[in-house]
Amino acid sequence: MKKQIILVMCATALLSSCHIYTSYKRPKVATAGMYRDTVSVKDTLASDTTNMGNLPWKEVFRDPKLQVLIEQGLSHNVNLQTAMLRVEETKASLLAARLAFAPSLALAPQGTIGRFDGVTASTYQLPVTASWEVDLFGSLLNAKREAKASLLQSEAYRQAVQTQLIANIANVYYTLLMLDNQLEITTETANNWGKNVETMKSLKKAGMTNEAAVSQSEATYFQVNATLPDLQRKIRETENALSLLIGQGPRQIERGTLAGQQMPEKLSVGIPLQMLSNRPDVKQAEMALAGSYYNTNQARSAFYPKITLGGSAGWTNSAGGVIVNPGKFLLSAMGSITQPLFYRGANIARLKIAKAQQQEALLAFQQSILSAGSEVSNALYQYQSSGQKCIQRKQQIESLNSAVDKTQQLMKYGSSTYLEVLTAQQSLLSARLSDVQDSFERIQAVINLYQALGGGR
């Protein structure tokens, strides 16, 4: 009768704990409209479902000098090396969780020496002890699954760091090219305005202008020259920032030109569902959710009995209080079962905490998906708007070039003042610098989209 009762209790416990063995399944995720209204950027998108994030980074960033810098960053960046070490740490934790299924063995030699009535006696034991926990209710299984989820989470974190690193190196590199171009334009403008000062002085000698116009031209020339040190300082600081990213000391960066860069005209984002497997931060959030799911299962398994089998085997010369020589073989076995009773309240509290943490992880996973969709949408529209700006800016520059030429000609014939010439020249300089900024923003949009889609392999 007792055996039947025990069997019924075990069967009931097994049936009530079946869900403890269930593996994590991704919750349903609504991805419709994640990229907002892609119709508004239809001229930007490619017609197929290829995901740009799946492309190797060398196919996106084709500048050989930039590729060298990225490779140096992947080899020497401190943050990426730290992320790699975290992966090794979680691999060790997973190995420990897997080994928990195996019995634990220990050698525990003991010896005593005693003296009674002038007689010295010695005893010894050389046992090997073993202990094995029977994972009947999934505690060790869920611990192993949680460790595996942590490993996948750390690998996703490493990929996220790598993706961010590649994007940062590319962004800083193209910023450097933009500053080079702006310095070139400003230097060219300063030289032209220096010649303009000499022209104004000649016109004054000929009585065709006055001292005020000469002073104004000199002031403008000095103003443009004053911006050159700032640009040179920004270039130096950007070089230092890029050197830091690639794990090297401050140095001059070998680089190409902004005009020589080739970026895709058509971008491909695939379908939103692909982003769940591509975005490392989304994968990281999902693995955190999986880990919390298995932690909840461990909290549930704490309500059920814990079964442990143990034993020892070895040699001893002490048996039943009688000294025996030579030694004899000793063997023992035992089993134990522990059922939670009076600390059930602690287990209930632990389960409530685990469930709450699982819900927090679910919300974080959902938020990571929304953030990823927003970043893709922003990058797409940034690419389209920067392209439109480039078109309008080039038309503006063309008109300003014409305005500068015409006002200079009119001034020679006395039909225009130097102030009008100066205004046209300043507007032209501003437009040319803005055109460089627009070109950089268009490249930056490609970088942002590539990163938002989980690129960087």
C-alpha positions in Angstrom: 0.0 0.0 0.0 2.8 2.4 0.9 4.5 1.7 -2.4 1.3 2.5 -4.3 0.9 5.8 -2.4 4.5 6.7 -3.3 4.0 5.8 -6.9 0.8 7.9 -7.1 2.6 10.9 -5.5 5.5 10.7 -8.0 3.1 10.3 -10.9 1.2 13.4 -9.8 4.3 15.4 -9.4 5.6 14.4 -12.8 2.3 15.3 -14.5 2.2 18.7 -12.7 5.8 19.5 -13.7 5.6 18.6 -17.4 5.8 22.3 -18.4 9.1 22.5 -16.7 10.7 20.6 -19.5 9.2 22.8 -22.3 11.8 24.6 -24.3 11.6 28.4 -24.9 9.5 29.5 -27.9 9.6 33.0 -29.3 6.5 34.9 -28.5 4.4 36.2 -31.4 5.8 39.5 -32.7 3.8 41.9 -34.9 6.2 43.2 -37.6 3.7 44.7 -40.0 4.4 48.4 -40.7 7.6 48.2 -38.6 9.5 50.3 -41.2 6.6 52.8 -41.3 5.5 53.9 -44.8 8.0 52.4 -47.1 6.0 53.8 -50.0 7.4 57.2 -49.2 10.9 55.9 -49.9 10.0 53.5 -52.7 12.5 55.1 -55.0 15.3 54.3 -52.5 14.4 50.6 -52.0 15.4 47.8 -54.2 12.6 45.6 -55.5 13.8 42.3 -54.0 13.7 41.0 -50.5 17.5 40.9 -50.0 18.6 42.3 -46.7 21.5 44.7 -46.8 22.4 43.6 -43.3 23.4 40.2 -44.6 26.2 41.7 -46.7 29.8 41.4 -45.5 31.1 44.8 -44.4 33.7 44.8 -47.2 31.0 44.8 -49.8 29.5 47.9 -48.2 32.6 49.8 -47.4 34.8 49.5 -50.5 37.4 52.1 -49.8 40.7 50.0 -49.4 42.0 52.5 -46.8 38.8 52.3 -44.8 39.0 48.5 -44.9 42.5 48.5 -43.5 41.3 50.7 -40.6 38.3 48.4 -39.9 40.5 45.3 -39.8 42.8 47.0 -37.4 39.9 48.0 -35.2 38.5 44.4 -35.2 42.0 43.2 -34.1 42.9 45.8 -31.5 39.7 47.5 -30.2 39.5 47.1 -26.4 35.7 47.0 -26.2 35.5 44.2 -28.8 38.3 42.2 -27.0 36.4 42.6 -23.7 33.2 41.3 -25.4 35.1 38.3 -26.7 36.3 37.5 -23.2 32.7 37.6 -22.0 31.9 34.9 -24.5 34.7 32.7 -23.1 33.3 33.2 -19.6 29.8 32.1 -20.6 31.3 29.1 -22.4 32.9 28.0 -19.2 29.6 28.5 -17.3 27.8 26.3 -19.9 30.5 23.6 -19.5 29.9 23.7 -15.7 26.2 23.4 -16.2 26.6 20.4 -18.5 29.0 18.7 -16.1 26.4 19.1 -13.3 24.6 16.0 -14.8 27.6 13.8 -14.1 28.4 12.3 -10.7 30.8 14.2 -8.5 33.8 12.1 -7.3 36.2 12.9 -4.4 39.1 11.1 -2.8 38.9 11.5 1.0 41.8 9.6 2.7 41.7 9.5 6.5 44.1 8.1 9.2 44.4 8.0 12.9 47.2 7.0 15.3 46.3 6.0 18.9 48.3 4.7 22.0 46.8 2.6 24.8 48.7 0.8 27.5 51.9 1.3 25.7 50.5 -0.1 22.5 50.4 2.1 19.4 47.6 1.4 16.9 47.0 3.1 13.6 43.9 3.0 11.3 43.3 4.3 7.8 40.6 4.7 5.2 41.1 5.4 1.5 37.6 5.9 0.2 36.4 7.4 -3.1 33.1 9.1 -2.6 30.5 9.8 -5.3 27.3 11.8 -5.4 24.8 12.1 -8.1 21.7 14.3 -8.2 18.8 12.7 -10.2 17.4 15.5 -12.3 13.8 14.2 -12.1 12.1 17.7 -12.1 14.3 19.6 -14.5 16.4 21.8 -12.2 19.7 20.9 -13.8 18.2 20.8 -17.3 16.8 24.3 -17.0 20.1 25.5 -15.5 21.9 24.2 -18.5 19.4 25.8 -20.9 19.8 29.1 -19.1 23.5 28.8 -19.4 23.2 28.2 -23.1 20.9 31.2 -23.5 23.5 33.3 -21.7 26.1 32.1 -24.1 24.0 33.1 -27.1 23.3 36.4 -25.4 27.0 37.1 -24.9 27.7 36.1 -28.5 25.0 38.5 -29.6 26.5 41.2 -27.4 29.9 40.6 -29.1 28.3 40.9 -32.5 26.6 44.1 -31.4 29.9 45.6 -30.3 31.5 44.6 -33.6 28.6 46.1 -35.6 28.8 49.3 -33.6 32.6 49.4 -34.0 32.5 49.0 -37.7 29.8 51.7 -38.0 31.8 54.1 -35.7 35.0 53.6 -37.7 33.2 54.3 -41.0 31.4 57.3 -39.6 34.6 58.9 -38.2 36.5 58.1 -41.4 33.9 59.8 -43.6 33.8 62.7 -41.2 37.5 63.1 -41.7 37.0 63.1 -45.5 34.2 65.7 -45.1 36.5 67.9 -43.0 39.3 67.5 -45.6 36.9 68.6 -48.3 35.7 71.6 -46.3 39.3 72.6 -45.5 40.1 72.4 -49.2 37.2 74.6 -50.2 37.9 77.1 -47.4 41.6 77.3 -48.4 40.7 77.8 -52.0 38.2 80.5 -51.1 40.8 82.2 -48.8 43.3 82.3 -51.7 40.7 83.7 -54.1 39.7 86.4 -51.6 43.4 87.2 -51.0 43.6 87.9 -54.8 40.4 89.9 -54.5 42.0 92.2 -51.9 44.8 92.9 -54.3 42.3 93.6 -57.0 40.4 96.0 -54.7 43.6 97.9 -53.9 44.3 98.3 -57.6 40.8 99.5 -58.2 41.2 102.1 -55.4 44.4 103.4 -57.0 42.5 103.7 -60.2 39.8 105.7 -58.4 37.1 103.0 -59.1 36.5 102.2 -55.4 37.1 103.6 -52.0 39.1 102.8 -48.8 36.0 101.3 -47.1 35.6 98.7 -49.8 39.3 97.7 -49.5 39.0 97.4 -45.7 35.9 95.3 -46.0 37.6 93.0 -48.5 40.6 92.6 -46.1 38.3 91.9 -43.2 36.5 89.2 -45.1 39.8 87.7 -46.1 41.0 87.6 -42.5 37.6 86.1 -41.4 37.9 83.2 -43.8 41.6 82.6 -42.8 40.4 82.5 -39.1 38.3 79.5 -39.8 41.2 77.4 -41.2 42.8 76.7 -37.7 39.4 75.5 -36.4 39.1 73.1 -39.3 42.7 71.9 -38.9 42.0 71.3 -35.2 38.9 69.3 -35.9 40.8 67.2 -38.4 43.5 66.5 -35.9 40.9 65.6 -33.2 39.0 63.3 -35.6 42.3 61.5 -36.5 43.0 61.0 -32.8 39.4 59.7 -32.2 39.8 57.2 -35.1 43.2 56.1 -33.8 41.6 55.4 -30.5 38.8 53.3 -32.1 41.4 51.1 -33.9 43.4 50.6 -30.7 46.4 52.7 -31.6 48.0 55.9 -30.4 47.2 59.3 -32.0 48.6 59.4 -35.5 48.0 60.7 -39.0 45.4 58.6 -40.8 46.0 57.6 -44.4 42.7 58.2 -46.3 41.0 58.8 -49.6 38.7 61.6 -50.7 35.0 62.1 -50.2 34.3 62.5 -53.9 35.9 59.1 -54.6 33.5 57.2 -52.4 31.1 54.8 -54.1 27.9 54.1 -52.2 24.8 52.1 -53.4 22.0 54.0 -55.1 19.4 51.4 -54.2 19.1 50.1 -50.7 17.6 46.7 -49.7 16.0 46.1 -46.3 14.3 42.8 -46.9 11.3 42.0 -44.7 11.0 43.1 -41.0 11.0 39.5 -39.8 14.6 39.1 -41.0 15.7 41.7 -38.5 14.8 39.4 -35.6 17.7 37.1 -36.6 20.0 39.8 -37.9 20.0 42.5 -35.2 22.4 41.5 -32.5 20.8 43.7 -29.9 17.4 42.2 -30.6 18.9 38.7 -30.4 20.6 39.7 -27.1 17.2 40.8 -25.7 15.5 37.6 -26.9 18.2 35.4 -25.3 17.8 37.4 -22.0 14.1 36.5 -22.3 14.9 32.9 -22.9 17.3 32.9 -19.9 14.6 34.4 -17.6 12.1 31.7 -18.9 14.4 28.9 -17.8 15.1 30.7 -14.5 11.3 30.7 -13.9 11.3 26.9 -14.6 14.1 26.5 -12.1 12.0 28.3 -9.5 9.1 26.0 -10.3 11.3 22.9 -9.9 12.3 24.0 -6.4 8.8 22.9 -5.2 9.5 19.3 -6.0 11.6 16.7 -4.3 15.3 16.6 -4.8 16.8 13.1 -5.1 20.5 12.4 -4.5 22.3 9.2 -4.7 25.7 8.7 -3.1 28.2 6.1 -2.0 31.8 5.4 -1.3 34.3 2.6 -2.0 37.9 2.1 -0.9 40.2 0.4 1.5 40.3 0.4 5.3 42.0 -1.5 8.1 39.3 -0.5 10.6 36.0 -2.4 10.7 33.6 -2.6 13.5 36.1 -1.1 15.9 38.6 -4.0 15.3 42.0 -3.3 13.9 42.5 -5.4 10.8 45.7 -5.9 8.9 46.0 -6.0 6.0 43.2 -3.7 4.8 39.9 -4.8 3.5 37.7 -3.4 0.7 34.9 -1.1 2.0 31.7 -0.4 0.0 28.7 1.7 1.0 25.7 3.3 -0.8 23.0 5.7 0.2 20.1 7.7 -1.3 18.2 10.7 -0.1 15.1 12.6 -1.0 14.4 16.2 0.1 10.9 17.6 -0.1 10.5 21.3 0.6 8.1 21.9 3.5 8.6 24.9 5.8 10.6 27.0 3.4 7.8 26.8 0.8 7.2 30.6 1.3 10.7 31.4 0.1 10.1 29.3 -3.0 6.9 31.1 -3.7 8.6 34.4 -3.4 11.4 33.2 -5.7 8.8 32.1 -8.3 7.0 35.4 -8.2 10.3 37.3 -8.7 11.3 35.0 -11.6 7.9 35.6 -13.3 8.2 39.3 -12.9 11.7 39.3 -14.3 10.5 37.2 -17.2 7.8 39.8 -18.0 10.4 42.6 -17.7 12.6 40.7 -20.2 9.6 40.3 -22.6 8.9 44.0 -22.5 12.6 44.7 -23.2 12.5 42.3 -26.1 9.4 44.0 -27.6 11.0 47.5 -27.0 14.2 46.4 -28.8 12.1 45.4 -31.9 10.3 48.7 -31.9 13.6 50.6 -31.6 15.1 48.6 -34.4 12.2 49.3 -36.7 12.4 53.0 -35.9 16.1 53.1 -36.7 15.6 51.5 -40.0 12.8 53.9 -40.9 14.9 56.9 -39.9 17.9 55.7 -41.9 15.8 55.2 -45.0 14.3 58.6 -44.8 17.6 60.2 -44.0 19.1 58.7 -47.2 16.2 59.9 -49.3 16.1 63.4 -47.8 19.8 63.9 -48.1 19.7 62.9 -51.7 17.0 65.5 -52.3 19.1 68.1 -50.5 22.1 67.3 -52.7 20.1 68.0 -55.8 18.7 71.3 -54.6 22.1 72.3 -53.2 23.9 71.8 -56.5 21.3 74.0 -58.2 21.9 76.6 -55.5 25.6 76.5 -56.0 25.2 76.9 -59.8 23.0 80.0 -59.3 25.4 81.5 -56.7 28.4 81.0 -59.1 26.5 82.9 -61.7 25.6 85.6 -59.1 29.2 86.1 -58.1 30.4 86.4 -61.7 27.7 88.9 -62.6 28.1 91.1 -59.5 31.8 91.3 -60.0 31.3 92.4 -63.6 28.7 94.9 -62.5 31.0 96.3 -59.9 33.7 97.0 -62.5 31.3 99.1 -64.4 30.0 100.9 -61.3 26.5 99.3 -61.4 27.0 97.2 -58.2 28.7 97.7 -54.8 31.3 95.6 -53.2 28.8 94.6 -50.5 26.7 92.8 -53.1 29.8 91.0 -54.3 30.8 90.1 -50.8 27.3 88.8 -50.0 27.3 86.6 -53.1 30.7 85.2 -52.3 29.8 84.4 -48.7 26.6 82.7 -49.8 28.6 80.6 -52.3 31.1 79.5 -49.7 28.3 78.6 -47.3 26.5 76.6 -50.0 29.7 74.7 -51.0 30.4 73.7 -47.4 26.8 72.7 -46.9 27.0 70.6 -50.1 29.9 68.7 -48.6 27.8 68.2 -45.4 24.9 66.9 -47.5 27.1 64.3 -49.2 28.4 63.1 -45.9 24.9 62.8 -44.5 23.9 60.6 -47.5 26.9 58.3 -46.8 26.0 58.4 -43.1 22.5 57.2 -43.9 23.9 54.1 -45.6 26.1 53.4 -42.6 23.1 53.9 -40.2 20.9 51.6 -42.3 23.5 48.9 -42.5 23.9 49.0 -38.8 20.2 49.2 -38.2 19.7 46.0 -40.2 22.3 44.2 -38.2 25.2 44.4 -40.6 28.8 44.1 -39.6 29.8 40.5 -40.3 
